[in-house]
Amino acid sequence: MTCTRTEFAPLIALLSALYPERKTDPAMIEAYYAILSDIDIELLKAATLQIAASPETNFFPRAAAIRAAAFALVETASGTPNADDAWDEVMKAIGKFGMYRKPEFSDPLIQKALDGIGGWRTLCMSDESETSYTRDAFKKSFAAMLGRARTDVRMLPQVRAIVARFAGNGPALAAGSSTKRITKGDER
């Protein structure tokens, strides 16, 4: 659910009251609305209050900071594990299920990270002496998967529409771009 301009106005009023030194104007409000309007108004209010309650916030927050805070609240509420928690879940699953029964994990990113390092069976068959290497590889894989998932979820709808138009056209884009290198003295 998105927020309407009518719902959005009190949010800007709240920010203006909290940070009176920052004067708002119609162009600034329109820019904030363009960046935040796809987020539910209650979530925007919660994110704004969370930012305002932080002792580190001494200035009118950027729209990007409010957007990031809103998605961080959703991620926290959904119970998305961090890499350490995900690894702990994998280790418990090895003890519980063994190599021949594949577990279902609390988050699909855990399975994707496992697939990124060779899969469940490969992990179960790895030597104990490789545990620290395997753990580090899993955590890197999980962090990469989580980063991609965050990017996908946080993408603005208008940006997503443009990206969708170009999906699958990577080589065509590269072929049409200039590859001339600029060397010292060539800058103009």
N, C-alpha and C positions, 0 to 999 in steps of 0.2 A: 504494500500500500504506500502510495506517495503522499506527500503533504501538499496542501493547497497554499496559494499565496496568502489567503486569509489566516490559515493556521500558522504560517511562517512568520507573519508580522510580530506576534508577541515574543517569538524567540529572539528576533533582532532587538526588540524593546528591552528584553531581559539583559542581553549583552550590553546594550547601550547604558543601562542602569548600573551594571557591574563595572563597566569601563567607560566612565563619562568623558575621559580625555580623548577618546576616539569618536570623532564625529562621523555619523553615517550619512550617506547620500544615496539617491536612487540607483546609481550605477553600481555602487558597492553592494547594495541589498540585492540587486538583480544578479550580480556575480555569485554571491553566496547562495542564492536560490538555485541557480543553474547547477551548482556543485552539490547541493544538499537535498534537492527536492524529491529525489527518488527514495529517500529514507523516511520511514514512519515518523510522524511528528513526536510521538511519545518517546521514541528512541533518541531522536534529536535533542529533546529537552533533557533526557537523562544524561546524554553525552555532554551537553553543554554545562549542566550542573556539576558533573564529575570533573570537567576541566576547570571550572570556576572554583571548585572546592580544593583544588590542588594548590599547595603553597608555592609551587614553582611557577604558577601562572599569574604574572603581574601585568599582562597586556591583553588586549582584545585578541582572542584566538583566531587563527586563520581558519578558513573553511575546511582546508585539508586536515587540520588537527581535529576539528569536530567530526569530520567524516571518519577518520581513523579511530577516534574514541568510540564512536557508535559501533563500528564493526568489532572493536576489541571487546565491548560489552557483550555483543552477540556471541563472540567466540568463547568468552568466559562462561556465559550462561549455557552454551551448548556442551560444555565439558570437553572441548578439544584438548587433547593431551599435548604436553610439550615432548620433546625428543626423549628426555630421561624417563618420563612416565610411560611413553610408548615402548621403550626398550624394556622396562620392567614388566609390562604386560606381555611382551613377546617371551621373555625368560620364564615367566609363570606358565605361559601356554606350552612351552617346550616340556616342562615338568608334568603338566597335566595331560597333554594330548600325545606327546611323543612324535615320532617322525611320520607315522602312517595315518594319523587323523589330523585333518587340517582344521584349526580353530576359526571361529568368527571373532573378529576383534571389535572393540568398542567404537573404533573409528576406521572408516575405509582407507584413510591415509596410511595406517599401519601396514595393511596388506600391500598397498602400492609401494611403500618404502621397502618392504621385504622383497617384492618382485624386482625392485631396482638393484638389489644385491644378490639376486639369484633365486629367490623364492624360499618357501618354507622348507622343503626337503633339503636344499643345499645348506641352509642354515643349520638344520638339525644334524646334518652329516659332518659339519665342520669340526675340526679338532679343537679341543679346549685351549690349546696353546694359541689359537687364532682368535680367542674371544675378544681381546681388546681391539684388534683390527676389525673384526666383524661388528663389534659395537659401534666403533667410530664410523664405519662405512654405513651402517644402518642409520645412525643419527644424522649423518650428512644427507643421506637419501630422504629421510623423513623431513628434515629442514627444507630441502629443495621442494618436496611435494607440498608441504605446508605453505611455502612461499608462493608457489604457483596457484594453490587454492585461494590464498588471500588475494592475490592479484586478480584472479577471475571474479571473486565475489565483490571486491571493492571497485571494480571497473564501472565508470559512469555509463549509464545506458546509451547516451549519445555516442560515446567512444566505442562501446561494444558494437553498435550498429555499423560504424565505419570499419572497424576491425573485421567484422563478419563479411563485409563487401570484399575485403582483400584476402580472406582466408584461402589458403592454397595457392596464392599467387606469389609466394616468396621468390622463386627463381626469376619470374618475370619482372619483379620489382628490381632485383639485383642487376638484371641484364640492362634495364633502362637507366640505371644510375651511372653517374660519372665516377670513374675509378682513378682519375688523374690525381697524383699525389702532389701536394703543395710542399715545396721545399723552401728553405730560407731564401728570401729574395723574390719569391713568386707571389707573395701575399699582395692582393690588390683589392 
